[in-house]
Amino acid sequence: MEFQLTDEQKQLRDEVRKFAEEEIKPVATEYDVEEKYPHEVMDKAADMGLLAPHVPVEYGGIGYSSLENAILTEELFAADPGIGLCISSAGFGAEALMEFGTEAQKERVLPEVTAGDAVMGSAISEPQAGSDVTSVATRAEKDGDEWVINGSKMWITNGTVADYFVVVCETDPEIEDRYSGYSQILVEGDRDRLTADKITGKLGIRASDTAELRFDDVRVPEENLIGQRGMGFLQLMQFFDETRTSVAAQGVGIARGAAERALEYAEEREQFDRPISDFQAIKHKLAEMHTNTEAARWLTYRSAWAVDNEAGDLTALASMAKEFASRTAVEVADEAVQVHGGAGFVNDHDVERLYRDAKITQIYEGTTEIQKNIVARELLDEGA
Ligand SMILES: Cc1cc2nc3c(=O)[nH]c(=O)nc-3n(C[C@H](O)[C@H](O)[C@H](O)COP(=O)(O)OP(=O)(O)OC[C@H]3O[C@@H](n4cnc5c(N)ncnc54)[C@H](O)[C@@H]3O)c2cc1C
């Protein structure tokens, strides 16, 4: 068993860390305050090969493994989760194309995304369908050689900036099996009668674009169907182990970013004629923050390894990692604000933003409660 990164992985980590320090950190507060999508940073991220790097080389990507993805995600989120999410979500939905798409779909979409010329979105959630994905009500009906789509999608990352969406639709409602009858359909962002309304006022990750999508008789050609008709939900389930591991890495990044900033501040700030890091209460906070971050990182790496090696326990591990790392992010960011005292309550210091940003990791890609349900289900061998 090796408990160290390879030289290539260390190099990847160092390069992304440098990029995050130079290109993301200095502008993070500005994009957060203005709630605007960081187009300029995205161009630089494309030059660095950071957009959808898990896409195979033949479609313009680098073919990164889940472990490599975890390493780079941690670096981006340690600098700023809002911009970090913009970068790591540029290829949301790309897995569906990679795994089930036609050659024509892959050749058309994936190289554009990795080059930074297009952004994707994954549209699953709806106003009435959150944790229960099987209650998706957006309908796609066949009319000649086209699909006609009606419904609305809620909370869609990249909603107003995406060029392509992978949309989960109900196509075969007559099928009684709870998990069948849904299909994934590729919808171009500029299709007629598709509207996107940006959601503002988010607690955190404010640089990331989030929107509600409305489909009002939106027509796409039949060849936009991804994979087999009626199998969309089952296709989707296959990616959750990977995407949840990625959110776990986001949590590790946020926790590390907060723990590092707290350490730095504690050594600088003086009270009672000494640095506050001299007080045992602060020392213990710093020790716990760094210990929990380390534990979250190794659980996340273990989950990523399980994804890369298709290990039997990967579903439980991905949910354990997601639940634990997101909780660690929230708790460590909370303590980082505490170590900063009043200074942590305003956005002169990054910990204020990290504290707000951390919460989303307990909500998207399946809430904390859903992760615990999955872990318990796997332990009890209850089946889906
Ligand atoms: C900023 C942001 C970005 C997002 N991006 C995307 C995106 O790109 N694409 C997309 O499709 N979706 C996206 N989402 C949606 C996200 O995945 C959902 O918000 C999440 O799955 C929870 O669904 P919900 O909000 O409807 O909450 P609900 O499902 O209504 O849950 C409410 C509460 O009930 C609990 N609960 C529900 N069911 C159970 C159960 N069986 N057992 C125990 N507790 C339960 C939940 O844990 C939660 O605490 C995003 C959300 C946000 C806020």
Ligand as a Chemical Component Dictionary entry (heavy atoms), coordinates in Angstrom:
data_LIG
# 
_chem_comp.id                   LIG 
_chem_comp.type                 NON-POLYMER 
_chem_comp.pdbx_formal_charge   0 
_chem_comp.three_letter_code    LIG 
# 
loop_
_chem_comp_atom.comp_id 
_chem_comp_atom.atom_id 
_chem_comp_atom.alt_atom_id 
_chem_comp_atom.type_symbol 
_chem_comp_atom.charge 
_chem_comp_atom.model_Cartn_x 
_chem_comp_atom.model_Cartn_y 
_chem_comp_atom.model_Cartn_z 
_chem_comp_atom.pdbx_ordinal 
LIG C1  C1  C 0 -26.412 25.759 -6.035  1  
LIG C2  C2  C 0 -27.061 24.484 -6.508  2  
LIG C3  C3  C 0 -26.602 23.893 -7.674  3  
LIG C4  C4  C 0 -27.235 22.732 -8.142  4  
LIG N1  N1  N 0 -26.858 22.200 -9.363  5  
LIG C5  C5  C 0 -27.608 21.222 -9.924  6  
LIG C6  C6  C 0 -27.375 20.795 -11.276 7  
LIG O1  O1  O 0 -26.444 21.260 -11.952 8  
LIG N2  N2  N 0 -28.208 19.862 -11.808 9  
LIG C7  C7  C 0 -29.243 19.330 -11.109 10 
LIG O2  O2  O 0 -29.960 18.517 -11.665 11 
LIG N3  N3  N 0 -29.483 19.691 -9.822  12 
LIG C8  C8  C 0 -28.697 20.639 -9.212  13 
LIG N4  N4  N 0 -28.950 21.033 -7.917  14 
LIG C9  C9  C 0 -30.058 20.432 -7.186  15 
LIG C10 C10 C 0 -29.610 19.547 -6.025  16 
LIG O3  O3  O 0 -29.066 18.351 -6.505  17 
LIG C11 C11 C 0 -30.828 19.354 -5.119  18 
LIG O4  O4  O 0 -31.072 20.579 -4.471  19 
LIG C12 C12 C 0 -30.619 18.236 -4.101  20 
LIG O5  O5  O 0 -30.574 16.981 -4.720  21 
LIG C13 C13 C 0 -31.737 18.217 -3.050  22 
LIG O6  O6  O 0 -32.994 18.266 -3.633  23 
LIG P1  P1  P 0 -34.069 19.343 -3.111  24 
LIG O7  O7  O 0 -33.401 20.663 -3.086  25 
LIG O8  O8  O 0 -35.296 19.214 -3.918  26 
LIG O9  O9  O 0 -34.342 18.942 -1.624  27 
LIG P2  P2  P 0 -35.425 17.854 -1.120  28 
LIG O10 O10 O 0 -35.247 16.575 -1.855  29 
LIG O11 O11 O 0 -36.773 18.489 -1.105  30 
LIG O12 O12 O 0 -34.935 17.627 0.369   31 
LIG C14 C14 C 0 -35.286 18.483 1.452   32 
LIG C15 C15 C 0 -34.772 17.832 2.742   33 
LIG O13 O13 O 0 -35.415 16.552 2.915   34 
LIG C16 C16 C 0 -34.425 15.549 3.054   35 
LIG N5  N5  N 0 -34.883 14.305 2.429   36 
LIG C17 C17 C 0 -35.471 14.130 1.214   37 
LIG N6  N6  N 0 -35.691 12.836 0.977   38 
LIG C18 C18 C 0 -35.230 12.147 2.049   39 
LIG C19 C19 C 0 -35.148 10.782 2.406   40 
LIG N7  N7  N 0 -35.589 9.805  1.594   41 
LIG N8  N8  N 0 -34.582 10.447 3.602   42 
LIG C20 C20 C 0 -34.104 11.419 4.432   43 
LIG N9  N9  N 0 -34.163 12.737 4.153   44 
LIG C21 C21 C 0 -34.701 13.098 2.965   45 
LIG C22 C22 C 0 -33.203 16.103 2.337   46 
LIG O14 O14 O 0 -32.011 15.475 2.770   47 
LIG C23 C23 C 0 -33.274 17.563 2.717   48 
LIG O15 O15 O 0 -32.723 17.742 3.985   49 
LIG C24 C24 C 0 -28.287 22.149 -7.400  50 
LIG C25 C25 C 0 -28.700 22.739 -6.203  51 
LIG C26 C26 C 0 -28.115 23.898 -5.755  52 
LIG C27 C27 C 0 -28.637 24.541 -4.502  53 
# 
loop_
_chem_comp_bond.comp_id 
_chem_comp_bond.atom_id_1 
_chem_comp_bond.atom_id_2 
_chem_comp_bond.value_order 
_chem_comp_bond.pdbx_ordinal 
LIG C1  C2  SING 1  
LIG C2  C3  SING 2  
LIG C2  C26 DOUB 3  
LIG C3  C4  DOUB 4  
LIG C4  N1  SING 5  
LIG C4  C24 SING 6  
LIG N1  C5  DOUB 7  
LIG C5  C6  SING 8  
LIG C5  C8  SING 9  
LIG C6  O1  DOUB 10 
LIG C6  N2  SING 11 
LIG N2  C7  SING 12 
LIG C7  O2  DOUB 13 
LIG C7  N3  SING 14 
LIG N3  C8  DOUB 15 
LIG C8  N4  SING 16 
LIG N4  C9  SING 17 
LIG N4  C24 SING 18 
LIG C9  C10 SING 19 
LIG C10 O3  SING 20 
LIG C10 C11 SING 21 
LIG C11 O4  SING 22 
LIG C11 C12 SING 23 
LIG C12 O5  SING 24 
LIG C12 C13 SING 25 
LIG C13 O6  SING 26 
LIG O6  P1  SING 27 
LIG P1  O7  DOUB 28 
LIG P1  O8  SING 29 
LIG P1  O9  SING 30 
LIG O9  P2  SING 31 
LIG P2  O10 DOUB 32 
LIG P2  O11 SING 33 
LIG P2  O12 SING 34 
LIG O12 C14 SING 35 
LIG C14 C15 SING 36 
LIG C15 O13 SING 37 
LIG C15 C23 SING 38 
LIG O13 C16 SING 39 
LIG C16 N5  SING 40 
LIG C16 C22 SING 41 
LIG N5  C17 SING 42 
LIG N5  C21 SING 43 
LIG C17 N6  DOUB 44 
LIG N6  C18 SING 45 
LIG C18 C19 SING 46 
LIG C18 C21 DOUB 47 
LIG C19 N7  SING 48 
LIG C19 N8  DOUB 49 
LIG N8  C20 SING 50 
LIG C20 N9  DOUB 51 
LIG N9  C21 SING 52 
LIG C22 O14 SING 53 
LIG C22 C23 SING 54 
LIG C23 O15 SING 55 
LIG C24 C25 DOUB 56 
LIG C25 C26 SING 57 
LIG C26 C27 SING 58 
# 
